């Protein structure tokens, strides 16, 4: 399961969504960190961040479609 951590009104987050579409990433959940103190403390200025919950790994911005495809195909991915 993939999760994209993002903020409201975030132009980088909008770019990340376009990159994920271009990479044909599998379905993912979008989590907005704005009103969550714990997520704000963890991700703060790092957003957007793509997290693979199964592998417990994260891909920080900036990333492009090629990087996403490589990251999704990394060993340990179901």
PyMOL commands that set and color helices and strands:
alter all, ss='L'
color gray80, all
select helices_A, chain A and resi 11-22+37-46+65-72
alter helices_A, ss='H'
color red, helices_A
select strands_A, chain A and resi 2-6+28-32+49-52+57-60
alter strands_A, ss='S'
color yellow, strands_A
deselect
rebuild
show_as cartoon
